[in-house]
Each structure stands twice: as structure tokens, then as C-alpha cells.
Amino acid sequence: YSDSLLGRVWQVVTPILNAGIYYVIFGVLLGTKRGIDNYPAFLIAGVFAFNYMQTAITASEACIPRNEKLIQAFRFPKLVLPLATAWQQVQQYLVSLAVLAIAVLLTGEPVTAMWLLLPVVVLLQVVAEQGIGLGERAAAEDHFGATAAAAGDSDVHGRWARPVGGRHPRRGDDQPEGGHAR
């Protein structure tokens, strides 16, 4: 969606609308804004950061199965794909951060020396999302096997949600965790 004007507008408008909804629910109805200086700026920053992390982790986890034919056709390090995906997500996040800076300034927040730490925070977010995304991918390959994980037939979160020793919904068998018979 980042290749079209409407996609770029949607990328910025969605977190702003989410922040507005969260403000009404948490700030007005539940009254959680008490005691937080400049609650709208705090909320908007959190929503933008969460949206970036959610999108980046999902894209990082899915980029290897999505490019399986490319991986089979050429010899190159598979790590290049999640890193390229992360770079694409960071570029989109920088646009969101520009909108965030404007929104925060409009709420009356002053520019201080702490703003100079923003590149460090973004770098830490990239490292964290890469670790989480690749960790989920590795967990899927460990649990479902490399073939199922490469085909995108994994549900890492479902692994933790089902009862211990329960039947796997996709395998339909009673194999123990990890898929190996004992």
C-alpha cells in the first residue's frame, strides 16, 4: 500500500483515528488520563509505535515464506529478506514519525534535548522487531517443521493458546510438542 498516495494517507490516518478512539475510550470514558502530562501526545506516540511494531513484526515473520521461490532460485543469505522488510517498514515509520512530531507539537509539548534520542529509540525498535519476528519464525519452524513454516502454514500464537497435550488443529494427531514420536 505504500506505493500509492491513498496507501500513504491511510498509513498516517489510521493511527490518528485509532488514537482518537483510544482517547475517547481510555481518556474520557475510563478516566485514565489523570496524572499523565499531555495525555494526547503520550497516547498518539504509543499508538504510532505500537502500529509500527505490529506491522514490522508481522512483515518480518512472513517475508521468508512469501519469497520461497526466490530463495530456491538464488543462493543468498535468507537474513537479507527480513532486513529489507525492516528497512521498508522503517521508511514508512519515518513518515509516521514526522506526522507524530507535528501532532505532539500541536498538543503543546516543547522541543527538548530528549528529542535527540529519537534515532536511538527507532534503532532499538528495529532490533526488537527483528528479534521478535525472526524468533517467531524460528519457533514456527521448530514446532511445525521447516516445510510447513516455509509454506506459511504456521500459527505460532496458536501453539501457546491450545491446551498442553491437546490435538493440533492442523495435524489432527496426538503427536507430542515438536511433532516427534517418543
Order of alpha helices (4+ residues) and beta strands (2+ residues): alpha-alpha-alpha-alpha-alpha-alpha-alpha
